[in-house]
Amino acid sequence: MSQFTTKLWTWGRKLASSIIDDVNEVFNFLGISQAVSFIASLPDNIINNTTHTDLSVLKNDYSIAAPVDQDLDKTPTVSQFLNAANTEYSINGYPDGMTPFLVDGKQLAIQNKISGMAAKVWVTDQKQVIIAFQGTGGGDNLIINPLMTISQVASDIQVWNQEVSVAEKDALNFTKYVVHQAQLQGYSTNDVFLTGHSLGGIEASYVAQQTGLAGMAFESTGIPESATAKGNGDNFISLVTYGDPVGEYASDTQGQSPFVTSMTPGSEGKFNHYGQVVFVGDKADSAAMQGKLDDWNANSFKNVFSLLDVIPDFLRFHLPGTQAADIGAKLDPYSLLYDTIVTQHGAVVPIANDTLAQVRDDVLQLSGLQY
């Protein structure tokens, strides 16, 4: 690729991210974000009895103390994390074994239609709080919430550029508000957990990095290193399916030869997954996908067309139905749009009922979970 094309490619990516940031700032300043988000989230408020979206809570100055002496043998299970994440793709319904976390009689939830961040808060039957962030498209919510997809794709572009997206920043501020509300009800940060799938998993990963909160992300990309991080990842799991181009878009995948844009093959510590990475599925699917993207590090406009080649891989390996099949979990509730496609390759890794500590033990004991 010519030097001119390289510069044009780099300039175009930076411009796109800058525009996304500027649009969010202007819309927030003018109150457009609040007005649009309040009105567009009304269907969810009515259907699910959730709190009305008030983006002013994202301007809070609450601080979060990292968990202290946390017992990772007493955390939600992998299945609970996955179901909480997957509930963000259903129009209504409760994750199995959970009830809504209530504020003033309504489930605490938020939807920023401009940044693309959406989340609901749940309480497990073990009295643990789970903040579940929504992935791109919102699954069945696309029917009542089409606007959100546009803003979520915009945040995906920033993630693709290896930046902290506006959605991630909003997720951090929302989490601070949730922790404050949880503490008013007697919970500590030892009791608050994070989860999400895809973009939701990226948001959960970033929030965990910045706060030290525990949790589990599904099919997230890497996130930038941070000088302000409070967490070291010891209490966080990132689950990735072999062959998923989203989950493997990080510098600690592909046998340390990533296809993440602009990464030198073999580089480490640049755009890694947060926490311990657990791979499921069949490693051969990863090799097949890598073959389609073998020139990704050339960093050219051809990358856009290369993405078309891995759309089948995305559909087969990225969606929650595949993760559920790979770990022997049952999705409840169920998304018609996102959970119907299931591709189970390789041995089933039986961690559905594991706590975070048990997953770490299984990673050491079972073969085929990591590179």
N, C-alpha and C positions, 0 to 999 in steps of 0.2 A: 504494500500500500504506500502511495506517495506521501511525502511529508505534509503536503497541502491537505490531503484527505484525512490524515491523522489529526491535524490541527482542527479541521472543520468538524470532524466527529467529536473531538473533545469539547470544542466550543459549543456545539449543539447540545450536548448532554448537560453542560453547566448552565446554559441558557434555559433549558427546560426546567431544571431544578429551581433556578432563580425565579422564574415566572410563577411556579407553583407556590413558593414561599411568599412572593409579593402578593399574589391573589388572595392567599389566606390572610395576610396582614391587613390588606385593604378591606376585605369583607368583614373581618372582625372589627376593625375601626368604625366602619359604617353601620354595624349592627345587622348586616345582611346574614351573616352566619347564624346568629341567634334566631332571627325571624324565620329563615328558611328551615332551620333544624327543628324549631318548635312546631311549625305547621306540618312539616313532612313526617314527623315522628308521631303525630296524633293517632294514626291507625294502630301503631304498636301500643301506645298508651292505653287505648280503649280495649284492644284484644287481650293484652297481657297484664293490665292494671299496673303499668310501670310509671315511674316518676316522669313528670313532664321535663323535657330537655331544657336545662338552664345552663348555658355555657359559661355563665359567670363563675360556676364552681371550679372551672379550669384555671382561674386566676388566683386560687388560694395560695397561701404561703405556709401551709402545713409541712412539717418535716417528718420524715419516717426514720425511726430507729431500726437498724437491721435486727433480725431475730437473734436472740441470745440463747445458747445451749439448746438449740432446736432438736427435738427428737424426730428424726426422719423415718423412724419405724412407726410413727403415728401421724401419717399424712394421708390425704386422699389417695385412692388407688389410681393406677394408670387408666382403668376403665372410667372412673369418675372424672378424671381430667379430660379424657377424650369426649365423653358425653356432654360435659359442660361446654367444651369448645364447639361440639357439633350442634348444640342447641341454638347457637348463633346462626345456624343455617335453616332452622325450622321457624315457621311463623308463630307457633305457640307450643306449649308443652314444657314439662319440667324434666331435667336430667334425672335419670334413675337414682333414687335415694336422696334427692335434694329438694329443698324448698327455697322460695325466694328470700333474699335478704331485704327486709322491709325498712323503709324510712317513711314515717307518717302514714303507715298502712299500705304503701305501694312498694313494689319491687324497685330497688335502686338500679337505674339504668341510664344510659346516655346515648345519643346519636348526634354526632357533628357531621352534618351533610356536606360540609365544605372541606374538612380535612380528611374525612373518610373513617374516623374512629368511632366505633360503636361497641358497647359492652353491656353486659348484665352481671349482676352479683347474686351468688347463690350461697346457701348454707347446707353442708352435708349433714347426714344423720349423726356424724361424730362431732358436730358443732365446729366445723371448720369453714371459713369463708373462702369462696373461690370467685375471683374476678375473671370472667371469660370474655375475651376480645374477639370481635368478628373478623373473618377473613374476606377477601375480595369477592364481591358479588352478593354476599349475604344469602346464598342458596335460595330457598323458597321465598325469602324476603324480597327477592328481586321483583316479585309481583306487586308488592305494596311499597317498595322502596327503590325504584330504579335509579334515582338520582345519586344514591350513595355509591353505586358502582363506578361512576365517572371519577369521583373524588378518590375512591380507593385505588383505582388504576393510577391516578396521579401520584399517590403515595408510593405505589409499587415502582414507579419510574425513579423516584428518589432512592428507594432501596436498591434498585438496579444500578444506580450511580454510586453505590456504596456510601450513602449518606444517611443521617438520621432523619426520617421523614416527619412531616408535620403530624401525621397520625401517631407516630411513636411519642412525640413530645406531648400531645394531648393525652395519650394513654398514661403517661407518667403523672401528669397533673390530676387526672381523674383518680388514679390509684391513691394519691395523697389524700384526696377527699374521702375516698372509700375507707381508708385506714382510720381517718379521723372519726367517721361515722361508726365504724366497727368498735373503736376504742370507747366511744360513748355507750356502747352496748356490752362492754365487758370483755371484748376480745383484745389480744395482743398481736404483735406482728408475727409471733410464732404460729398464730392461728390463721393467717391470711396467705392465700396462695394464688398463683397466676397461671392462666392457660390460654390457649388459642390455637387455631389452625391457620396455616399460610400467613397472610398479613397479620392475622390475629396472634399467631405464634411469634412473629417478629416483634410485635408490640410487647407481648409478654416477656420476651427475651430481653428487650431493651429496658423495660421497667425493672426486671429482676437485676440486671446489671447495675442499674443506677440506685437501687434501694436495698439490695441484698435479700429481697423476698424470695421464697421458694416457689417451685412450680414445675410445669412441664409444657413444652411447646411441641407442636406437630407440624412437620413439613415447613419449618421456617428456614430462611436463608441465614447467612452470617450477619453479624452486626459489627460496626466499627469499634475498634478499641477505644477506651475512654479513660481520661485522666481523672474523671469525677466518679468513677465506679465505686460503689460500696460493696458489691458482691463479687465473689471469686468463682461462682458457679458450682460450689460443692453441694448445694441444695437444689440444683436445677438439672432437668433432663431435656435434651433436644432429641426427639425421635424422628428419624429420616428413613424413608423407603428407598431402597436402591432403585435407581432409574428415574427418580423424580427430578426434573430439571430445576424446580424451585428449591426443594430440600437440599440439593447438591450444589446450589449456587453459593458457595462459600470456599474459603481458602483452606479449610481442613477436611475437604472431601476429595474424591477421585485419587486416593492414594497420595495425597499431598501434591497432586498435579491438577489443580482446579481449572475450570473453564470460566471462573468469575472474571468479568471484564477487566482488562488491564493488569491482571495478576500475572506475574512471572511464574510459570509452572514450577512447583516445588516450594514456593514461598510460604511462610508460616506467620501467624500472628497478625494478619492484616485485616481479614474479614471473616473471622471464625464464628462458628456457632457458639452460643453461650451455654456454659455448663457441660455436662457429660453427654457426648453424642452416642446414641444407640441406633444402629442400623437394623432394619428388618427387611424381609423379602429375599430376593435372589441377586447376588452380586453380579451375575452375568447381565442383568438388566442395566446395571450401571455402566458396564463396559460397552454395551450396545448403544446407549445414549451418548457416551463419550465419543464414540466413533462418528456420530453425526455432528459433533461440535469440536472436532479435533483442531480446527483452526480458529476457535473462538478468541484466543489470546492475540490474534492478529489485530483485534480492536478496530474493525472496519464496519462500513455500512452493511456488509454481507452478513453481519451478525443478525440483522433483522430477519433476513430470509432463512438463516439457519434455525431461527426459532420456529419457523413453520414446520421444519422437519421433526421437531420434538413435541409437537402438539399431541400426537398419539401417546407419547410417553407421559405427558402431563395428565391426560385423561385417565390413563390406566393406573398410574402410581401415585398421583398427588391427592386424590379425593379421599375423604375420611373412611369410606366403605372399605378401601384397600387396607388402610391401617388397622381397622377393626378386624378384618380377616387375618391379617398377619400376626396379630397378637391374641386372637381367640376371644375378642370382645363382641358384645352385642350393642349396637347403637340404639339409644332410646333417649329422646325422641328421634324421629327419622326424617331426613330431608329427601323429598322426591327428586329434586334436581341434582343433589350432590352425593347422595348415598347409594344410588342405584347401580353405578358402575363399580364393580369390584374385580380386582385382578390380584389373586393370591398366588405368588410364586415363592418357591423355596419353602423351608421348614417353618411351621408356625412357631413363633417364640412366645411361650405361655407366660406373659407378664401382666395380663389384664388385671389380675387381682393383687398385684404387687404394690407396695408402698415405694416411695422414692429410695429408701435404703435397700429394699429388696431388689429393686431394679439394678442398683449399683452392684449388689452381690451377684446377680445373674449375669451381668456383663462380664464379670471376672470368671464365672463358672461355665457359661455356655459359649460355644464356638459360633462364629458367624455373625456376631452382633456388631462388631467394629471392623474398621480397616486395620 
